[in-house]
Amino acid sequence: MKLGVPFILCFLLMVLPAHSETGYVKDDIEVMVRTDPGARRKIVAMPTSGTRVEVLETKEGWSKVRLPDNVEGWMLSRYLSPGPPNEVIIASLKRENQALRQRVKTLNEENPRLKSERSDLQKALAKQTKTAGALSASYETLKKESSEFLALKASYEKVSKDLAERTQRQGELEEQVKDLQNTRTLRWFLAGAGVLFVGFVVGFMTRRPKRRPSLL
């Protein structure tokens, strides 16, 4: 019974797959992935250093892995590391450093242009601010002049209306004066005609021959 328990545990460890984790082929080498654990098993793949694999199971110094192309096989566990190899990290850092250097170079080249654009924008802003101030002053002047114009217009319309009324009144007075003059002229004419008529009658009567006294 005592011997059976360890045997069962060893059997279960050999049969049950370990939990899946990520590993990397380390060092600058090509590792042989075989069909089963053992140096004489058939080789199915030879991943290079830095290849990312999925560790499916480990057993007696060997690890069952799945390659990026989904090929599965066994390789020696000592060729795996939990993180990328130093060569891969260094290469990645070199690429990032080169990208940063290129970015710095681009920024240095763009810096004079950006400064020039900033200066132009500041000048344009100052000009627009000056123009806005002038427009504001013009608006206030126009507003004031418009107010004065409206007052002047109202005064002009009032004077024009008064002038029109006085002109009309003057015309009416002139017509009345003209009628009055015509009436007076007619009266003088009638009066003169009456005087002439009376003079004519008196003259006629004074020229009438007197009767001679009758002898009888």
Backbone as CSV, one residue per row, in Angstrom:
resi,resn,N_x,N_y,N_z,CA_x,CA_y,CA_z,C_x,C_y,C_z
1,MET,0.838,-1.226,0.000,0.000,0.000,0.000,0.850,1.244,0.000
2,LYS,1.962,1.208,0.798,2.847,2.362,0.851,3.539,2.579,-0.476
3,LEU,3.850,1.518,-1.148,4.513,1.649,-2.453,3.529,2.035,-3.543
4,GLY,2.264,1.711,-3.349,1.270,1.989,-4.380,0.961,3.473,-4.542
5,VAL,0.956,4.205,-3.406,0.617,5.626,-3.461,1.639,6.425,-4.272
6,PRO,2.959,6.288,-3.996,3.929,7.016,-4.827,3.861,6.622,-6.283
7,PHE,3.609,5.326,-6.512,3.518,4.878,-7.893,2.358,5.550,-8.611
8,ILE,1.219,5.628,-7.906,0.038,6.279,-8.509,0.299,7.753,-8.761
9,LEU,0.965,8.404,-7.792,1.269,9.821,-7.964,2.197,10.058,-9.145
10,CYS,3.215,9.229,-9.261,4.137,9.362,-10.398,3.412,9.115,-11.711
11,PHE,2.502,8.119,-11.692,1.746,7.824,-12.915,0.865,9.004,-13.324
12,LEU,0.213,9.613,-12.306,-0.654,10.750,-12.598,0.160,11.943,-13.110
13,LEU,1.343,12.138,-12.525,2.194,13.242,-12.990,2.652,13.032,-14.415
14,MET,2.857,11.804,-14.772,3.299,11.496,-16.132,2.154,11.586,-17.126
15,VAL,0.946,11.224,-16.675,-0.192,11.180,-17.595,-0.851,12.537,-17.737
16,LEU,-1.100,13.208,-16.581,-1.827,14.474,-16.624,-0.933,15.576,-17.168
17,PRO,-1.385,16.375,-18.152,-0.569,17.473,-18.696,-0.505,18.620,-17.702
18,ALA,0.620,19.286,-17.697,0.763,20.476,-16.850,-0.006,21.639,-17.450
19,HIS,-0.255,22.681,-16.607,-0.991,23.845,-17.106,-0.155,24.575,-18.160
20,SER,-0.838,25.185,-19.124,-0.167,25.850,-20.238,0.475,27.144,-19.777
21,GLU,1.714,27.411,-20.258,2.404,28.660,-19.963,3.252,29.041,-21.169
22,THR,3.840,30.215,-21.117,4.629,30.716,-22.231,6.110,30.590,-21.922
23,GLY,6.902,30.178,-22.901,8.348,30.101,-22.758,9.008,30.586,-24.030
24,TYR,10.327,30.810,-23.969,11.095,31.281,-25.116,12.329,30.411,-25.293
25,VAL,12.667,30.119,-26.528,13.907,29.406,-26.826,15.058,30.362,-26.569
26,LYS,15.972,29.996,-25.669,17.033,30.917,-25.277,18.325,30.629,-26.038
27,ASP,19.223,31.616,-25.921,20.537,31.572,-26.546,20.430,31.578,-28.069
28,ASP,21.554,31.825,-28.682,21.593,31.935,-30.134,21.863,30.557,-30.731
29,ILE,20.857,29.707,-30.651,21.001,28.330,-31.128,19.726,27.907,-31.827
30,GLU,19.790,26.730,-32.452,18.613,26.075,-33.005,18.355,24.827,-32.172
31,VAL,17.144,24.751,-31.632,16.784,23.648,-30.749,15.985,22.621,-31.534
32,MET,16.217,21.391,-31.269,15.508,20.309,-31.952,14.252,19.935,-31.167
33,VAL,13.134,19.978,-31.843,11.861,19.567,-31.268,11.533,18.193,-31.837
34,ARG,11.296,17.253,-30.930,11.116,15.858,-31.354,9.683,15.389,-31.095
35,THR,9.389,14.235,-31.647,8.037,13.697,-31.512,7.749,13.285,-30.075
36,ASP,8.739,12.811,-29.340,8.582,12.353,-27.970,9.868,12.675,-27.208
37,PRO,9.813,12.650,-25.863,11.040,12.864,-25.093,12.099,11.826,-25.440
38,GLY,13.306,12.271,-25.653,14.384,11.342,-25.974,15.251,11.889,-27.084
39,ALA,16.569,11.707,-26.938,17.496,12.265,-27.921,17.446,11.536,-29.251
40,ARG,16.814,10.365,-29.283,16.773,9.609,-30.522,15.420,9.668,-31.233
41,ARG,14.526,10.453,-30.674,13.205,10.565,-31.312,13.293,11.434,-32.574
42,LYS,12.287,11.310,-33.405,12.281,12.017,-34.680,12.160,13.531,-34.468
43,ILE,12.954,14.271,-35.216,12.926,15.744,-35.143,11.794,16.272,-36.032
44,VAL,10.922,17.126,-35.460,9.797,17.687,-36.229,9.978,19.185,-36.509
45,ALA,10.874,19.844,-35.746,11.094,21.277,-35.975,12.387,21.688,-35.295
46,MET,12.947,22.828,-35.755,14.176,23.363,-35.163,14.011,24.876,-34.999
47,PRO,13.268,25.335,-33.961,13.083,26.768,-33.742,14.387,27.444,-33.333
48,THR,14.532,28.693,-33.747,15.736,29.454,-33.434,15.549,30.215,-32.122
49,SER,16.625,30.837,-31.679,16.609,31.594,-30.428,15.580,32.724,-30.500
50,GLY,14.820,32.866,-29.434,13.813,33.918,-29.355,12.444,33.500,-29.830
51,THR,12.303,32.272,-30.355,10.992,31.808,-30.805,10.074,31.627,-29.604
52,ARG,8.888,32.184,-29.702,7.927,32.053,-28.617,7.137,30.765,-28.789
53,VAL,7.080,29.957,-27.732,6.366,28.690,-27.793,5.413,28.614,-26.611
54,GLU,4.438,27.716,-26.733,3.484,27.467,-25.659,3.842,26.139,-25.001
55,VAL,4.164,26.214,-23.717,4.553,25.008,-22.986,3.295,24.287,-22.531
56,LEU,3.133,23.052,-23.012,1.934,22.278,-22.700,2.141,21.306,-21.552
57,GLU,3.365,20.809,-21.430,3.621,19.762,-20.431,5.117,19.655,-20.205
58,THR,5.507,19.295,-19.008,6.923,19.053,-18.701,7.066,17.664,-18.065
59,LYS,8.197,17.002,-18.415,8.403,15.647,-17.899,9.870,15.280,-18.021
60,GLU,10.504,15.036,-16.875,11.857,14.506,-16.829,12.843,15.305,-17.669
61,GLY,12.809,16.620,-17.494,13.769,17.453,-18.221,13.349,17.802,-19.623
62,TRP,12.202,17.345,-20.016,11.679,17.638,-21.365,10.389,18.451,-21.234
63,SER,10.080,19.235,-22.254,8.856,20.051,-22.269,8.161,19.864,-23.608
64,LYS,6.864,19.619,-23.492,6.064,19.536,-24.708,5.622,20.952,-25.063
65,VAL,5.902,21.367,-26.292,5.632,22.760,-26.693,4.809,22.787,-27.966
66,ARG,4.151,23.930,-28.140,3.419,24.197,-29.397,4.064,25.431,-30.026
67,LEU,4.532,25.287,-31.262,5.215,26.367,-31.972,4.197,27.339,-32.591
68,PRO,4.653,28.486,-33.043,3.731,29.460,-33.655,2.963,28.904,-34.849
69,ASP,3.507,27.913,-35.555,2.801,27.309,-36.700,1.967,26.101,-36.282
70,ASN,1.723,25.979,-34.922,0.871,24.933,-34.339,1.500,23.535,-34.379
71,VAL,2.786,23.457,-34.733,3.478,22.165,-34.653,3.781,21.872,-33.188
72,GLU,3.506,20.660,-32.717,3.754,20.265,-31.334,4.865,19.222,-31.277
73,GLY,5.651,19.304,-30.204,6.726,18.335,-30.030,7.401,18.534,-28.695
74,TRP,8.459,17.766,-28.457,9.173,17.788,-27.179,10.570,18.354,-27.386
75,MET,11.008,19.161,-26.429,12.360,19.718,-26.454,12.896,19.755,-25.034
76,LEU,14.221,19.817,-24.918,14.838,19.860,-23.603,14.444,21.151,-22.874
77,SER,14.031,21.012,-21.615,13.536,22.152,-20.843,14.617,23.200,-20.595
78,ARG,15.914,22.774,-20.587,16.971,23.742,-20.305,17.130,24.791,-21.405
79,TYR,16.532,24.513,-22.566,16.602,25.497,-23.651,15.445,26.503,-23.621
80,LEU,14.635,26.429,-22.578,13.517,27.362,-22.423,13.804,28.341,-21.287
81,SER,13.293,29.532,-21.424,13.400,30.541,-20.354,12.045,31.211,-20.202
82,PRO,11.720,31.699,-18.983,10.395,32.315,-18.776,10.214,33.644,-19.509
83,GLY,11.297,34.253,-19.887,11.211,35.523,-20.609,12.041,35.469,-21.871
84,PRO,11.925,36.500,-22.702,12.705,36.525,-23.939,14.193,36.519,-23.635
85,PRO,15.004,35.905,-24.487,16.463,35.901,-24.285,17.037,37.311,-24.351
86,ASN,18.231,37.452,-23.795,18.874,38.766,-23.778,19.077,39.314,-25.188
87,GLU,19.396,38.413,-26.120,19.608,38.868,-27.489,18.345,39.499,-28.065
88,VAL,17.191,38.868,-27.764,15.916,39.396,-28.263,15.600,40.736,-27.602
89,ILE,15.840,40.802,-26.279,15.571,42.049,-25.561,16.468,43.165,-26.080
90,ILE,17.766,42.829,-26.264,18.711,43.836,-26.764,18.325,44.300,-28.156
91,ALA,17.937,43.357,-28.998,17.529,43.729,-30.361,16.293,44.625,-30.334
92,SER,15.350,44.284,-29.461,14.136,45.104,-29.344,14.477,46.505,-28.845
93,LEU,15.390,46.556,-27.832,15.801,47.864,-27.303,16.536,48.679,-28.360
94,LYS,17.334,47.986,-29.177,18.039,48.690,-30.245,17.053,49.282,-31.248
95,ARG,16.019,48.499,-31.589,15.017,49.007,-32.529,14.280,50.204,-31.934
96,GLU,13.918,50.098,-30.654,13.236,51.209,-30.005,14.136,52.442,-29.925
97,ASN,15.427,52.190,-29.622,16.376,53.299,-29.545,16.538,53.978,-30.906
98,GLN,16.625,53.147,-31.956,16.741,53.700,-33.295,15.502,54.505,-33.668
99,ALA,14.324,53.988,-33.291,13.082,54.712,-33.575,13.048,56.036,-32.820
100,LEU,13.519,56.005,-31.550,13.553,57.245,-30.773,14.537,58.246,-31.360
101,ARG,15.692,57.754,-31.803,16.669,58.644,-32.435,16.092,59.295,-33.693
102,GLN,15.379,58.485,-34.474,14.763,59.021,-35.682,13.696,60.043,-35.342
103,ARG,12.969,59.768,-34.268,11.929,60.706,-33.822,12.550,62.017,-33.366
104,VAL,13.660,61.910,-32.608,14.353,63.120,-32.149,14.888,63.910,-33.336
105,LYS,15.438,63.195,-34.304,15.951,63.866,-35.493,14.844,64.592,-36.234
106,THR,13.694,63.910,-36.360,12.551,64.543,-37.043,12.076,65.776,-36.300
107,LEU,12.027,65.668,-34.955,11.588,66.810,-34.152,12.573,67.967,-34.272
108,ASN,13.887,67.642,-34.280,14.885,68.696,-34.438,14.772,69.380,-35.788
109,GLU,14.444,68.591,-36.813,14.269,69.180,-38.145,13.004,70.021,-38.220
110,GLU,11.964,69.580,-37.505,10.699,70.310,-37.548,10.686,71.515,-36.617
111,ASN,11.612,71.544,-35.648,11.604,72.614,-34.648,11.708,74.006,-35.274
112,PRO,12.664,74.261,-36.216,12.707,75.600,-36.835,11.421,75.951,-37.572
113,ARG,10.867,74.941,-38.265,9.609,75.207,-38.983,8.488,75.541,-38.018
114,LEU,8.432,74.790,-36.916,7.392,75.051,-35.921,7.576,76.424,-35.283
115,LYS,8.836,76.797,-35.033,9.093,78.135,-34.493,8.652,79.211,-35.469
116,SER,8.958,78.990,-36.762,8.545,79.964,-37.778,7.026,80.065,-37.858
117,GLU,6.354,78.905,-37.831,4.889,78.912,-37.859,4.331,79.606,-36.626
118,ARG,4.967,79.368,-35.469,4.511,80.020,-34.234,4.662,81.533,-34.341
119,SER,5.804,81.972,-34.904,6.014,83.417,-35.078,4.975,84.002,-36.030
120,ASP,4.717,83.286,-37.133,3.715,83.765,-38.094,2.336,83.829,-37.451
121,LEU,2.020,82.830,-36.644,0.715,82.822,-35.974,0.601,83.979,-34.983
122,GLN,1.695,84.252,-34.274,1.671,85.374,-33.338,1.472,86.695,-34.074
123,LYS,2.159,86.852,-35.218,1.985,88.071,-36.011,0.552,88.186,-36.535
124,ALA,0.041,87.065,-37.034,-1.334,87.076,-37.545,-2.322,87.396,-36.434
125,LEU,-2.067,86.837,-35.230,-2.948,87.105,-34.103,-2.898,88.575,-33.707
126,ALA,-1.682,89.144,-33.691,-1.546,90.565,-33.362,-2.265,91.434,-34.397
127,LYS,-2.132,91.054,-35.665,-2.798,91.810,-36.725,-4.311,91.724,-36.595
128,GLN,-4.788,90.509,-36.329,-6.233,90.327,-36.168,-6.749,91.072,-34.951
129,THR,-5.937,91.087,-33.874,-6.335,91.829,-32.684,-6.433,93.316,-32.991
130,LYS,-5.457,93.829,-33.743,-5.471,95.245,-34.128,-6.673,95.541,-35.016
131,THR,-6.917,94.650,-35.972,-8.071,94.826,-36.862,-9.376,94.786,-36.083
132,ALA,-9.441,93.866,-35.115,-10.654,93.765,-34.294,-10.861,95.047,-33.491
133,GLY,-9.758,95.614,-32.977,-9.879,96.877,-32.249,-10.364,98.000,-33.140
134,ALA,-9.810,98.056,-34.365,-10.238,99.096,-35.305,-11.709,98.915,-35.680
135,LEU,-12.113,97.674,-35.896,-13.515,97.415,-36.234,-14.431,97.784,-35.080
136,SER,-13.981,97.499,-33.868,-14.782,97.851,-32.698,-14.951,99.372,-32.605
137,ALA,-13.838,100.114,-32.840,-13.918,101.578,-32.801,-14.822,102.097,-33.925
138,SER,-14.684,101.507,-35.109,-15.540,101.911,-36.229,-16.998,101.632,-35.925
139,TYR,-17.233,100.505,-35.284,-18.614,100.162,-34.938,-19.201,101.166,-33.956
140,GLU,-18.397,101.545,-32.955,-18.884,102.525,-31.983,-19.140,103.864,-32.653
141,THR,-18.217,104.256,-33.557,-18.408,105.516,-34.293,-19.658,105.450,-35.152
142,LEU,-19.810,104.355,-35.868,-20.985,104.188,-36.719,-22.256,104.176,-35.889
143,LYS,-22.174,103.517,-34.742,-23.336,103.479,-33.852,-23.713,104.885,-33.396
144,LYS,-22.698,105.674,-33.028,-22.940,107.052,-32.589,-23.471,107.894,-33.737
145,GLU,-22.809,107.753,-34.910,-23.257,108.514,-36.081,-24.654,108.082,-36.506
146,SER,-24.947,106.831,-36.376,-26.286,106.353,-36.735,-27.332,106.971,-35.812
147,SER,-26.989,107.044,-34.523,-27.910,107.664,-33.572,-28.130,109.133,-33.915
148,GLU,-27.015,109.833,-34.227,-27.138,111.247,-34.612,-27.894,111.376,-35.932
149,PHE,-27.641,110.458,-36.851,-28.333,110.505,-38.133,-29.835,110.312,-37.957
150,LEU,-30.193,109.370,-37.097,-31.617,109.132,-36.864,-32.284,110.352,-36.238
151,ALA,-31.564,110.997,-35.295,-32.114,112.205,-34.682,-32.237,113.315,-35.719
152,LEU,-31.199,113.450,-36.562,-31.228,114.471,-37.615,-32.333,114.174,-38.626
153,LYS,-32.510,112.914,-38.946,-33.558,112.535,-39.880,-34.943,112.875,-39.319
154,ALA,-35.142,112.560,-38.030,-36.423,112.876,-37.401,-36.660,114.378,-37.391
155,SER,-35.600,115.157,-37.087,-35.728,116.617,-37.094,-36.036,117.124,-38.498
156,TYR,-35.350,116.571,-39.496,-35.575,116.983,-40.881,-37.010,116.672,-41.317
157,GLU,-37.479,115.483,-40.950,-38.851,115.122,-41.319,-39.856,116.059,-40.648
158,LYS,-39.590,116.435,-39.406,-40.494,117.355,-38.700,-40.492,118.723,-39.373
159,VAL,-39.277,119.226,-39.705,-39.172,120.533,-40.368,-39.830,120.475,-41.740
160,SER,-39.608,119.384,-42.453,-40.217,119.239,-43.784,-41.739,119.235,-43.679
161,LYS,-42.241,118.541,-42.661,-43.680,118.501,-42.470,-44.225,119.891,-42.148
162,ASP,-43.524,120.618,-41.251,-43.954,121.980,-40.906,-43.901,122.886,-42.131
163,LEU,-42.829,122.741,-42.929,-42.691,123.566,-44.132,-43.809,123.271,-45.121
164,ALA,-44.142,121.993,-45.270,-45.221,121.631,-46.188,-46.547,122.210,-45.704
165,GLU,-46.786,122.119,-44.393,-48.024,122.687,-43.857,-48.053,124.210,-44.048
166,ARG,-46.932,124.875,-43.801,-46.894,126.335,-43.979,-47.033,126.712,-45.443
167,THR,-46.411,125.906,-46.317,-46.548,126.186,-47.755,-48.000,126.051,-48.190
168,GLN,-48.645,125.003,-47.679,-50.062,124.823,-48.003,-50.890,125.975,-47.449
169,ARG,-50.594,126.388,-46.215,-51.327,127.508,-45.599,-51.100,128.808,-46.357
170,GLN,-49.849,128.990,-46.798,-49.539,130.189,-47.571,-50.296,130.197,-48.882
171,GLY,-50.409,129.043,-49.512,-51.171,128.968,-50.765,-52.628,129.311,-50.535
172,GLU,-53.154,128.782,-49.427,-54.549,129.079,-49.125,-54.742,130.580,-48.862
173,LEU,-53.786,131.198,-48.130,-53.874,132.641,-47.854,-53.760,133.444,-49.135
174,GLU,-52.862,132.994,-50.018,-52.726,133.707,-51.298,-54.013,133.629,-52.104
175,GLU,-54.678,132.479,-52.051,-55.959,132.355,-52.756,-57.003,133.277,-52.130
176,GLN,-56.996,133.349,-50.806,-57.943,134.235,-50.132,-57.664,135.701,-50.476
177,VAL,-56.375,136.069,-50.470,-56.012,137.447,-50.820,-56.412,137.757,-52.259
178,LYS,-56.185,136.786,-53.120,-56.544,136.986,-54.526,-58.054,137.163,-54.681
179,ASP,-58.805,136.313,-53.960,-60.264,136.454,-54.018,-60.698,137.797,-53.459
180,LEU,-60.033,138.212,-52.358,-60.374,139.500,-51.756,-60.075,140.653,-52.698
181,GLN,-58.930,140.558,-53.367,-58.580,141.602,-54.328,-59.575,141.641,-55.483
182,ASN,-59.957,140.473,-55.943,-60.942,140.432,-57.026,-62.270,141.042,-56.579
183,THR,-62.634,140.763,-55.330,-63.888,141.327,-54.803,-63.805,142.834,-54.712
184,ARG,-62.700,143.314,-54.198,-62.532,144.774,-54.106,-62.532,145.420,-55.480
185,THR,-61.872,144.802,-56.404,-61.837,145.359,-57.770,-63.238,145.429,-58.361
186,LEU,-63.973,144.324,-58.111,-65.353,144.322,-58.622,-66.179,145.405,-57.967
187,ARG,-65.973,145.570,-56.662,-66.721,146.621,-55.966,-66.354,147.996,-56.502
188,TRP,-65.048,148.213,-56.676,-64.640,149.514,-57.229,-65.189,149.708,-58.634
189,PHE,-65.189,148.628,-59.383,-65.731,148.735,-60.735,-67.216,149.070,-60.708
190,LEU,-67.965,148.376,-59.839,-69.401,148.645,-59.738,-69.659,150.054,-59.207
191,ALA,-68.828,150.422,-58.225,-68.999,151.781,-57.678,-68.738,152.828,-58.752
192,GLY,-67.703,152.641,-59.537,-67.385,153.582,-60.622,-68.481,153.609,-61.664
193,ALA,-68.971,152.408,-61.973,-70.045,152.324,-62.961,-71.295,153.020,-62.441
194,GLY,-71.561,152.882,-61.116,-72.732,153.552,-60.539,-72.582,155.061,-60.579
195,VAL,-71.363,155.506,-60.294,-71.136,156.965,-60.345,-71.329,157.496,-61.760
196,LEU,-70.804,156.755,-62.713,-70.962,157.172,-64.113,-72.426,157.186,-64.528
197,PHE,-73.123,156.163,-64.059,-74.535,156.079,-64.421,-75.312,157.242,-63.814
198,VAL,-75.027,157.517,-62.548,-75.714,158.649,-61.887,-75.358,159.962,-62.584
199,GLY,-74.075,160.106,-62.945,-73.655,161.320,-63.659,-74.345,161.438,-65.001
200,PHE,-74.496,160.313,-65.621,-75.166,160.322,-66.918,-76.624,160.730,-66.764
201,VAL,-77.265,160.169,-65.770,-78.681,160.519,-65.537,-78.813,161.975,-65.167
202,VAL,-77.956,162.437,-64.288,-78.029,163.856,-63.891,-77.747,164.737,-65.088
203,GLY,-76.782,164.369,-65.846,-76.466,165.165,-67.036,-77.624,165.157,-68.013
204,PHE,-78.237,164.016,-68.166,-79.352,163.915,-69.093,-80.505,164.788,-68.627
205,MET,-80.736,164.762,-67.341,-81.840,165.534,-66.813,-81.555,167.027,-66.882
206,THR,-80.331,167.370,-66.707,-80.000,168.802,-66.772,-80.024,169.308,-68.188
207,ARG,-79.877,168.546,-69.145,-79.898,168.961,-70.542,-81.308,168.937,-71.124
208,ARG,-82.307,168.492,-70.399,-83.688,168.422,-70.917,-84.216,169.850,-71.121
209,PRO,-84.782,170.215,-72.263,-85.256,171.618,-72.546,-86.408,171.997,-71.636
210,LYS,-86.342,173.245,-71.224,-87.387,173.761,-70.365,-88.594,174.169,-71.199
211,ARG,-89.773,173.986,-70.656,-91.000,174.390,-71.361,-91.151,175.922,-71.338
212,ARG,-91.539,176.412,-72.437,-91.858,177.854,-72.519,-93.186,178.136,-71.857
213,PRO,-93.257,179.315,-71.234,-94.533,179.664,-70.577,-95.662,179.835,-71.582
214,SER,-96.780,179.337,-71.288,-97.926,179.437,-72.189,-98.475,180.872,-72.226
215,LEU,-98.820,181.340,-73.382,-99.348,182.675,-73.554,-100.806,182.738,-73.141
216,LEU,-101.376,181.639,-73.036,-102.751,181.647,-72.657,-102.925,181.901,-71.177
